[in-house]
Amino acid sequence: MDFSNFNAAEQAHMTKVIEKKQMQDFLRLYSNIVDKCFNTCCNDFTSKALSSKEETCISNCFDKFTKHTERVGARFAEANAETAAGSK
């Protein structure tokens, strides 16, 4: 985003708003991953420790979501770059 037409105080405010939104998005994503992986992988509550099967499942689940998120981010960046190149 171009904030060059804003004064310094407005630019600082907009930067803080964007950073706050990014942190909220990250926390929401993290919470969704934890929720999904827990509900998918943890189903034996007879022990307070995770079984090796549960640990493996959670690790695979988290890796899958992380790779998916990275791929979506890369595609979004590519689309953004194409849009920016097309508008010049």
N, C-alpha and C positions, 0 to 999 in steps of 0.2 A: 504494500500500500504506500502511496505517496502522501506524506504529511508535510511536504515542503511549503504548502501555502498556509500552514498553521504556525502560530508563534511558538516559542520554546516551551512555555507552560502547557499549551494544548498538545504539543508533540509528546511531552513527558507523560501527560495524562493518558493519551491514546496508547502509548507504549505499555503503560501499567495495565490498562484495560485488556490489551491483547495478551500480555503475559499471564494475567489472571485467568482469562478464558482458556489459554493453552494448558495451564495447570489443571483447571477443572476438567478439561477434555482428557488429559492424561490420567487423572485419578478415576474418572468414569471408566475409561478403557481398562485400567488395572483392576478395578473392582469387578467389572464384567468378566474379565479373564479368570480371576480368582473364583468367582461365583460359578461360572461354567465348568471349570476344571474340578472344583470341589464336588459339585453335584454329579458330574460324570464319573469321577474316579473314587470318591470316598463313600463307601456304603456299609462298612463294617465298623461299628462303634463299640466293639467289645474291648478295644485297647485304645489307650490315649496316643500311642505311637502309630505312625503309618506303616503299613506292611510294605514289603519290597514291590509288590504288584501295584499298590497305590502310588508309591513314589515314582515308579516307572511311568505309570499312566499320567500323573501330574506333570512330570518332566516333558513327556511327549506332547501333552495338551498345550502346555505353555510354549514349547518350541513352535508348535504349529500356529498358534495365535500370533506369536512374535513374527514369524516369517510372513504370515498373511498381512499383518499390519505394515511390515516393511515393504512388501510388494505393492500394497495399495498406496502407500506413501510415495513410492517411486513412480507409479503410474500417474498419480495426481501431480507430481512435480513435472513429469513429461507433458501432461496436458496443459499445465500452467505455462510451461516454456513455449509450447506450440501456440497457445493463445497470445502470449506476449509477443512472439515473433510475427504473428499474423496481424497484430494491431499496429505494427511499426511501418 
